[in-house]
Amino acid sequence: MAPTNERTLHVIAFALGLIIFAFGFLKLFDPFCTWFHAQIAGSGLPRAAFPLGITGEIAIGLSLTASFIARARLADLRFLVIAAACVGLIVMMLGATYVHLQPNVPARVLPLGIKPPFIPLSFLALACWLLVRVLQLRSLHGGAARP
């Protein structure tokens, strides 16, 4: 993979990390906290989904951001960090899609008030694309990628 493509991959991971971190961090404050509680309750998910959702989004966001900021220090480990974060994000966005599709979850408690799961499915698609690109990059370099 060309260095430009590798840089693009890292910039996308960084941007996605910032966005996911922001979504998780905002859920610590009202009205986002209240909305998230309503999403969990309305979807029938267990109470544990509330802290797990917030912690997961913050951790995934920080992981993707760190993979960009500390890429020289992380060396080849950064691709594993991105891959793991993408897998976690895929699982979280599947859960978010489920929440959006539940009839007891009103649009007013969802991001931007959008009931169809466009936002989680967009992040899901981006995480899948990023995961495939990272795995391709690693395989092209025999498991080791350039710094």
GIDAFEN-V683637 format. One record per residue. RES is the residue in one letter. PHI is phi in whole degrees, 0 to 359 (999 if undefined). OMEGA is omega in whole degrees, -180 to 180 (none if undefined). NEAR is the number of other ideal C-beta (glycine too) atoms within 10 Angstrom. Layout:
[[RES | PHI | OMEGA | NEAR] [RES | PHI | OMEGA | NEAR]]
//
This chain:
[[M | 999 | -178 | 16] [A | 294 | 179 | 7] [P | 304 | 179 | 8] [T | 297 | 179 | 8] [N | 296 | 179 | 12] [E | 294 | 178 | 20] [R | 296 | 178 | 11] [T | 300 | 178 | 13] [L | 302 | -178 | 22] [H | 291 | 179 | 19] [V | 292 | 178 | 11] [I | 294 | 177 | 17] [A | 299 | 179 | 28] [F | 296 | -179 | 17] [A | 298 | 178 | 14] [L | 298 | 178 | 23] [G | 299 | 179 | 23] [L | 298 | -178 | 15] [I | 294 | -179 | 15] [I | 295 | 176 | 27] [F | 301 | -179 | 19] [A | 299 | 178 | 13] [F | 300 | 180 | 22] [G | 292 | -178 | 22] [F | 296 | -180 | 15] [L | 296 | 180 | 17] [K | 290 | 176 | 21] [L | 279 | -174 | 11] [F | 234 | 176 | 9] [D | 284 | 7 | 10] [P | 274 | -176 | 10] [F | 298 | 179 | 17] [C | 298 | 179 | 14] [T | 297 | 179 | 12] [W | 298 | -178 | 19] [F | 294 | 175 | 23] [H | 302 | -180 | 15] [A | 295 | 178 | 17] [Q | 297 | -179 | 24] [I | 296 | -179 | 20] [A | 296 | -178 | 15] [G | 292 | -178 | 16] [S | 271 | -180 | 18] [G | 80 | 177 | 12] [L | 287 | 179 | 17] [P | 294 | 180 | 8] [R | 305 | -179 | 10] [A | 297 | 180 | 9] [A | 295 | -179 | 18] [F | 295 | 179 | 17] [P | 293 | 179 | 10] [L | 295 | 179 | 15] [G | 296 | -180 | 21] [I | 294 | -180 | 19] [T | 299 | 180 | 11] [G | 298 | -180 | 18] [E | 296 | 180 | 24] [I | 295 | -179 | 18] [A | 295 | 179 | 15] [I | 294 | 178 | 25] [G | 299 | 179 | 22] [L | 294 | 180 | 18] [S | 296 | 180 | 21] [L | 294 | 178 | 29] [T | 294 | 179 | 19] [A | 296 | 179 | 19] [S | 297 | 177 | 25] [F | 271 | -175 | 22] [I | 294 | -176 | 15] [A | 254 | -175 | 13] [R | 298 | 179 | 19] [A | 291 | 179 | 8] [R | 291 | -179 | 10] [L | 285 | -179 | 17] [A | 51 | -177 | 13] [D | 290 | 179 | 13] [L | 294 | -178 | 12] [R | 298 | 180 | 23] [F | 289 | 175 | 25] [L | 292 | 178 | 13] [V | 297 | 179 | 19] [I | 296 | -179 | 31] [A | 299 | 180 | 17] [A | 296 | 179 | 15] [A | 296 | 179 | 27] [C | 294 | 178 | 25] [V | 298 | 177 | 14] [G | 299 | -180 | 18] [L | 292 | 177 | 28] [I | 299 | 179 | 18] [V | 298 | -179 | 14] [M | 295 | -179 | 22] [M | 286 | 172 | 22] [L | 295 | 176 | 13] [G | 296 | 179 | 17] [A | 294 | 177 | 24] [T | 298 | 177 | 17] [Y | 303 | -179 | 15] [V | 298 | -180 | 22] [H | 300 | -176 | 21] [L | 277 | -178 | 13] [Q | 283 | -178 | 14] [P | 294 | -179 | 8] [N | 276 | 178 | 11] [V | 255 | -178 | 21] [P | 286 | -179 | 14] [A | 300 | -176 | 12] [R | 296 | 179 | 9] [V | 258 | -180 | 19] [L | 259 | 179 | 22] [P | 305 | -179 | 16] [L | 60 | 179 | 7] [G | 68 | -177 | 10] [I | 261 | -178 | 11] [K | 286 | 177 | 14] [P | 299 | -173 | 12] [P | 282 | -179 | 19] [F | 296 | -177 | 13] [I | 293 | 180 | 17] [P | 297 | 179 | 22] [L | 291 | 176 | 15] [S | 293 | 177 | 11] [F | 294 | 177 | 21] [L | 298 | 180 | 19] [A | 297 | 180 | 12] [L | 295 | 178 | 19] [A | 295 | 178 | 25] [C | 296 | 179 | 15] [W | 299 | -179 | 13] [L | 298 | 179 | 21] [L | 298 | 179 | 18] [V | 297 | -179 | 12] [R | 296 | 179 | 20] [V | 295 | 179 | 25] [L | 294 | 176 | 14] [Q | 297 | -180 | 13] [L | 300 | 179 | 17] [R | 295 | -178 | 18] [S | 290 | 178 | 11] [L | 294 | -177 | 11] [H | 255 | 178 | 14] [G | 64 | 179 | 7] [G | 92 | 179 | 9] [A | 237 | -179 | 10] [A | 247 | 179 | 18] [R | 289 | 177 | 10] [P | 291 | none | 11]]
//
